[in-house]
């Protein structure tokens, strides 16, 4: 343990940690070249919920599953929420999809065609209705809208169209509902993405009101971007609504959280802890595509990676760090962070799990449970779930 840190306090904070898993991560995914199917992949939204419940059963910190519409469209969302509740879960963020229809080739809510804009807006409003039925708090919005060439469309006008759509949806939200606005540096729009960075998302949220928050996808930045600075700033302004945790090496790779740069994930979680975000309303969600690895173990591993980064962040000796910063001792300040990051927190997390009645080894417990063998046997026939590439 790091000097000056209460082990009991760290364990208590870890016990209350909560992560949301994405329904689409349980289905087949891939690249633009190939989607690799795996045996036992869910065929229905309910089977995705079954797998999410299995992750929660082994980790104890994943009680919510996010839905993506229309990938998770069902006839009765109230019944779906009840099905999740029976398995110890609640339905989390409702993720809109205004990027896969042919009509959206030139954009959705920023499209120059008013009929296409209306179609996209109707879908966003439909998602709010689904939130009403499921009891979900968050509507998560990511837009692929943008242009590929200079002059293709008017940049300012597209922002006006975007603002109009966001205001319409915002006004439809209930008192306890929120809008989480995501941003992405590029792809699929290569010249000008309509929400390319946190500043653009933040500017729209400021105009909308307090129920509009920014969501940070850790894979949606240019190489070298200081993501923890963005996190600290949004926390300071009270506008950090959520995370989409994943890892990247080159672009938006959507690899397991903490796989590419665990030190970055630690730095992010330190700023979250430093800014009081662990006890606030931030939605901590995974957003990953498991293209070649087994789905459920990969999600469990990602949950564990976030837990480990959080534990290390909580072990930072705040008093020693503050003193080093006050006196300008650069090396001591950096050492305060490095000492915490280099601490092996796996025994501590094993204690936390055992105290909660869980197996200290979630991955091993999953493999021993026989769940994988059972779903491979049972999920034969029908159409496997996938993200549609």
Number of C-alpha atoms within 10 A of each C-alpha: 16 15 14 12 15 14 14 10 12 19 18 12 16 21 17 11 16 19 21 27 32 25 28 24 23 29 26 25 24 17 11 7 7 10 16 14 16 17 15 22 25 27 19 18 21 17 19 23 29 17 22 29 25 20 25 24 19 21 26 23 20 25 23 26 26 24 24 19 17 13 18 18 13 15 7 11 19 16 13 19 20 15 17 22 16 11 16 16 21 24 27 25 28 25 22 23 21 24 18 13 10 8 17 20 15 21 24 30 30 27 23 16 14 13 13 18 22 15 15 25 20 14 17 26 19 15 22 26 15 20 23 16 15 22 18 22 21 26 25 25 20 17 23 25 26 27 22 15 11 10 9 12 17 11 16 10 13 20 17 13 17 21 17 15 21 23 16 14 19 21 11 13 20 13 8 10 19 21 27 26 26 26 25 25 20 22 17 17 19 12 15 20 21 25 24 22 18 22 14 16 22 23 11 21 23 14 12 19 13 12 20 26 27 30 29 27 22 23 25 26 21 15 11 6 10 13 21 19 13 17 27 20 15 21 20 13 10 14 21 27 26 23 22 23 26 26 27 20 13 9 15 20 16 22 21 25 27 23 16 15 12 17 15 17 25 26 22 23 25 27 21 23 18 16 18 12 22 21 12 11 10 18 22 21 25 27 26 27 25 22 20 13 13 15 22 22 17 21 26 22 19 23 28 21 19 24 24 25 24 26 26 26 24 27 26 26 20 17 13 16 18 13 13 18 15 11 10 11 13 12 10 16 20 13 16 21 20 14 16 22 24 10 15 13 19 15 10 18 21 16 16 21 22 13 13 13 10 17 20 21 16 23 20 12 15 20 12 10 13 10 15 19 12 11 16 14 11 9 16 14 7 9 11 17 23 21 15 10 12
